[in-house]
Every structure is written in C-alpha cells, then in structure tokens.
Amino acid sequence: MQSKLFHLMAGQRMTIRDLVKKTGVSSATIQKARDKRIEHCRMGSLKKIAEALGVKVQDLFEEEDVSRDEEDEGGDLFNKS
C-alpha cells in the first residue's frame, strides 16, 4: 500500500504540526501514515486525518498489487495493534 498523505499535505501546504493540531493525532502516527507503515495505522486515526484534509480515507493511499505473501497472510490491510 502506497501512502498519498505526503502529497495531499504538500498540496494544501500543511505541515505535520498543522495536522497534529487539526486532528489530535500524534506526530508519530502522522509520520507513519506518510509512508508504507500507513497500513499499521488505526482506522480512527486515518479518518481524522482524512477529515482534516477534506478527503475520504481511501484517498490517503493507493493499493499496490497484492503479493502472494500478503494473500497467504489473509491480506489484512489494517492491523489493529
């Protein structure tokens, strides 16, 4: 899964600090959501980020082709850990 958060934030000239203030989500979570670790973010955090940017949650990322390893693991895109 490829995060589009960096580009969405840049398009709105929004910094991590700005997004922290708008969402209440930690900067560590936002940094995680800006890269491949987005799939480890909680859905609630992603919803807050999406709302702050005026987009849908699914607009925060683009899915890559599911590899065979992910299929074997059940293809879980969002871990709740």
FIZA-671656 format. One record per residue: residue number from 1; residue in three letters; x, y, z of N, C-alpha, C in turn. Coordinates in Angstrom, 3 decimals, decimal comma. Layout:
[NUM ALA [X Y Z] [X Y Z] [X Y Z]] ...
END
This chain:
[1 MET [0,851 -1,164 0,000] [0,000 0,000 0,000] [0,900 1,231 0,000]] [2 GLN [0,610 2,149 -0,870] [1,408 3,366 -1,027] [0,637 4,556 -0,454]] [3 SER [1,220 5,240 0,498] [0,579 6,403 1,099] [0,635 7,596 0,146]] [4 LYS [-0,459 8,356 0,111] [-0,505 9,597 -0,661] [-0,572 10,805 0,269]] [5 LEU [-0,414 10,562 1,567] [-0,562 11,624 2,555] [0,453 12,738 2,349]] [6 PHE [1,693 12,401 2,072] [2,723 13,420 1,864] [2,279 14,394 0,772]] [7 HIS [1,803 13,867 -0,348] [1,389 14,711 -1,475] [0,124 15,503 -1,155]] [8 LEU [-0,805 14,887 -0,436] [-2,024 15,601 -0,048] [-1,683 16,771 0,879]] [9 MET [-0,789 16,528 1,818] [-0,382 17,594 2,734] [0,356 18,702 1,985]] [10 ALA [1,244 18,325 1,095] [2,003 19,319 0,326] [1,070 20,171 -0,522]] [11 GLY [0,057 19,544 -1,105] [-0,902 20,266 -1,940] [-1,682 21,316 -1,165]] [12 GLN [-1,820 21,096 0,134] [-2,530 22,052 0,982] [-1,557 22,869 1,847]] [13 ARG [-0,259 22,713 1,557] [0,791 23,415 2,314] [0,620 23,209 3,812]] [14 MET [0,369 21,964 4,183] [0,131 21,617 5,573] [1,330 20,852 6,124]] [15 THR [1,789 21,262 7,284] [2,899 20,586 7,933] [2,369 19,498 8,865]] [16 ILE [3,279 18,663 9,332] [2,894 17,653 10,323] [2,333 18,349 11,555]] [17 ARG [2,973 19,424 11,967] [2,496 20,165 13,143] [1,071 20,681 12,930]] [18 ASP [0,783 21,199 11,728] [-0,571 21,676 11,418] [-1,581 20,539 11,538]] [19 LEU [-1,212 19,382 11,008] [-2,123 18,243 11,013] [-2,328 17,700 12,424]] [20 VAL [-1,288 17,738 13,240] [-1,422 17,339 14,644] [-2,449 18,238 15,339]] [21 LYS [-2,340 19,541 15,108] [-3,265 20,494 15,736] [-4,700 20,276 15,264]] [22 LYS [-4,882 19,987 13,979] [-6,233 19,826 13,424] [-6,883 18,509 13,820]] [23 THR [-6,064 17,472 14,078] [-6,614 16,135 14,291] [-6,500 15,617 15,711]] [24 GLY [-5,504 16,074 16,449] [-5,238 15,497 17,760] [-4,485 14,170 17,663]] [25 VAL [-4,122 13,791 16,447] [-3,361 12,567 16,208] [-1,882 12,882 16,439]] [26 SER [-1,152 11,950 17,022] [0,255 12,201 17,327] [1,092 12,367 16,062]] [27 SER [2,190 13,097 16,210] [3,084 13,291 15,066] [3,685 11,956 14,624]] [28 ALA [3,920 11,040 15,559] [4,456 9,718 15,198] [3,477 8,967 14,296]] [29 THR [2,192 9,060 14,602] [1,180 8,394 13,775] [1,109 9,037 12,399]] [30 ILE [1,176 10,347 12,346] [1,143 11,039 11,053] [2,368 10,676 10,223]] [31 GLN [3,528 10,613 10,847] [4,730 10,212 10,121] [4,589 8,787 9,596]] [32 LYS [4,010 7,912 10,399] [3,783 6,531 9,978] [2,824 6,497 8,786]] [33 ALA [1,797 7,340 8,835] [0,790 7,366 7,770] [1,342 7,951 6,471]] [34 ARG [2,476 8,631 6,537] [3,066 9,231 5,336] [3,914 8,245 4,540]] [35 ASP [4,125 7,047 5,062] [4,919 6,065 4,323] [4,219 4,704 4,305]] [36 LYS [4,947 3,669 3,970] [4,329 2,347 3,835] [3,718 1,832 5,128]] [37 ARG [4,082 2,411 6,250] [3,527 1,970 7,531] [2,076 2,409 7,711]] [38 ILE [1,510 3,096 6,725] [0,113 3,529 6,810] [-0,811 2,346 7,088]] [39 GLU [-0,437 1,164 6,617] [-1,299 0,001 6,821] [-1,331 -0,429 8,277]] [40 HIS [-0,462 0,142 9,115] [-0,451 -0,171 10,542] [-1,164 0,894 11,375]] [41 CYS [-1,730 1,890 10,725] [-2,458 2,946 11,428] [-3,884 2,490 11,715]] [42 ARG [-4,397 2,956 12,810] [-5,792 2,642 13,170] [-6,741 3,417 12,250]] [43 MET [-7,850 2,797 11,963] [-8,834 3,410 11,074] [-9,320 4,746 11,638]] [44 GLY [-9,489 4,832 12,951] [-9,934 6,087 13,560] [-8,963 7,232 13,303]] [45 SER [-7,671 6,934 13,373] [-6,654 7,958 13,096] [-6,707 8,382 11,640]] [46 LEU [-6,852 7,414 10,751] [-6,929 7,731 9,322] [-8,173 8,560 9,008]] [47 LYS [-9,274 8,282 9,684] [-10,500 9,073 9,478] [-10,283 10,525 9,893]] [48 LYS [-9,629 10,731 11,031] [-9,361 12,100 11,493] [-8,455 12,839 10,509]] [49 ILE [-7,440 12,152 10,014] [-6,516 12,764 9,056] [-7,260 13,119 7,770]] [50 ALA [-8,062 12,190 7,282] [-8,813 12,423 6,044] [-9,766 13,607 6,205]] [51 GLU [-10,484 13,658 7,319] [-11,419 14,762 7,564] [-10,695 16,102 7,588]] [52 ALA [-9,537 16,144 8,224] [-8,769 17,394 8,317] [-8,310 17,869 6,937]] [53 LEU [-8,089 16,912 6,031] [-7,637 17,258 4,681] [-8,799 17,408 3,697]] [54 GLY [-10,005 17,097 4,156] [-11,175 17,212 3,289] [-11,231 16,137 2,208]] [55 VAL [-10,725 14,939 2,545] [-10,742 13,829 1,594] [-11,343 12,601 2,262]] [56 LYS [-11,563 11,555 1,479] [-12,029 10,284 2,012] [-10,823 9,471 2,472]] [57 VAL [-11,047 8,549 3,400] [-9,954 7,707 3,896] [-9,252 7,011 2,741]] [58 GLN [-10,005 6,486 1,798] [-9,389 5,760 0,683] [-8,528 6,665 -0,200]] [59 ASP [-8,692 7,986 -0,091] [-7,852 8,917 -0,853] [-6,457 9,069 -0,239]] [60 LEU [-6,258 8,547 0,973] [-4,973 8,665 1,650] [-3,932 7,690 1,112]] [61 PHE [-4,376 6,692 0,385] [-3,436 5,676 -0,093] [-3,912 5,098 -1,415]] [62 GLU [-2,979 4,456 -2,101] [-3,357 3,683 -3,268] [-2,831 2,279 -3,046]] [63 GLU [-3,674 1,336 -3,362] [-3,296 -0,048 -3,145] [-2,391 -0,515 -4,267]] [64 GLU [-1,369 -1,230 -3,866] [-0,487 -1,858 -4,829] [-1,032 -3,256 -5,086]] [65 ASP [-0,512 -3,914 -6,091] [-0,918 -5,289 -6,328] [-0,598 -6,116 -5,100]] [66 VAL [-1,565 -6,923 -4,682] [-1,374 -7,768 -3,511] [-0,400 -8,878 -3,872]] [67 SER [0,664 -8,972 -3,082] [1,654 -10,016 -3,347] [1,165 -11,351 -2,826]] [68 ARG [1,784 -12,396 -3,255] [1,410 -13,737 -2,823] [1,563 -13,878 -1,312]] [69 ASP [2,595 -13,273 -0,722] [2,801 -13,354 0,723] [1,635 -12,740 1,480]] [70 GLU [1,127 -11,599 1,013] [0,005 -10,956 1,676] [-1,255 -11,788 1,548]] [71 GLU [-1,434 -12,437 0,418] [-2,587 -13,302 0,238] [-2,520 -14,461 1,219]] [72 ASP [-1,324 -15,019 1,415] [-1,148 -16,127 2,337] [-1,433 -15,710 3,771]] [73 GLU [-1,184 -14,419 4,090] [-1,425 -13,907 5,434] [-2,854 -13,402 5,591]] [74 GLY [-3,684 -13,586 4,615] [-5,072 -13,150 4,704] [-5,308 -11,770 4,138]] [75 GLY [-4,271 -11,099 3,662] [-4,428 -9,801 3,006] [-4,951 -8,710 3,925]] [76 ASP [-4,699 -8,799 5,228] [-5,175 -7,794 6,176] [-4,472 -6,478 5,934]] [77 LEU [-5,214 -5,457 5,518] [-4,618 -4,167 5,179] [-4,439 -3,276 6,383]] [78 PHE [-5,265 -3,434 7,407] [-5,169 -2,580 8,576] [-5,069 -3,452 9,810]] [79 ASN [-3,924 -3,384 10,474] [-3,737 -4,113 11,714] [-4,315 -3,292 12,841]] [80 LYS [-4,845 -3,921 13,859] [-5,428 -3,193 14,988] [-4,504 -3,202 16,188]] [81 SER [-3,239 -3,418 15,962] [-2,291 -3,445 17,085] [-1,808 -2,063 17,434]] 
END
